[in-house]
Amino acid sequence: MLHNDLLPILVCPTDHSPLGIADNSVNCPGQQGDRGEAGKEPRGTAVDQPLDGGLIRRDKTFLYPIVDNIPILLADEAIPLAQLL
């Protein structure tokens, strides 16, 4: 679990918008998306293991996974929320 003091300083790596905590029970099946390129909008990545949770971008389009209690704030690792439906 993220420390409460850390959340206010975490932002999306592409648009610098605030991130919010997703439900801790996020569990995504493995699906392949197109990988983003540096400086461009994230396009998603394969999800092949259950996640410890995630951080959702303000516009609710991408989720940044939390793996082993570490937020993965890399554009190439963002998961499109449409992929989770």
N, C-alpha and C positions, 0 to 999 in steps of 0.2 A: 504494500500500500504506500502511496506517495505521502510524504510529509505535508501537512497542511500549509506550511510556509513556502513550499516549493511551487504549488499550483499557480499562484498569481504571477510568477515570472516566466512560466512556460508559454510559448507562443508557437503558432504554426511556422515551420521553416520556409514556406513559400510566400504567404501573404501577411505574416506576423500578427494574425488575429489571435485573440485569446482562445485557450483550449479548456474544455470542461471534462470532468470525469464521466466515463461511460459506465454502464452497469458492469459490475465485477464478474458477472457470469458470461461474458462474451465468449462464444465458442464457435469458431468459423470452420467450415469444412475447407479442405484444400481446393482452391480455385486459382486459375492463372489469369492475371491481368497484364496489360502492357506496362512496362517499366517506364517511369518518367525520366527525363533528361535534366541535367543540372540547369537551374534557372527557369525551368518550365513547370507548369502545373503537375502535381503528382497524378499518376494514372493507376497506381495500385500495384500490388505484388502478390505472389502466391502466398496462401495461408495454409500451412500444412500441419499445424499443431494448435491445440487449445491455447488461448491467451489468458494472461492473468488479469486482463482488463484492457482499457484503452482510454485515450484522450480524443475527444471529438472536437473538430474545428467549429468555430462559431456558426458558419453557414450550414453545418450538419451534412457536409458532402464527403468528408474523409475522417477516418479513424486512424490514429497513430497507436500501434500496439504497445502494450506493456508486457514484457517478457522477463521472467525472473525478477519482478519488481523494478525493472528498469524501463523507463519510457524510451521508445525508439523513435526519435524525432528526425527521421530522414525522409525526404520527399519520396524516395524510391520505395520506402517501406509502408507508405500510406495505403490504407485499404478503403476503396470507395464504399460508402455505406450502401449504395444500391446493390453491391455484391453480397451483402449480408442478408438481404431480404429473401 
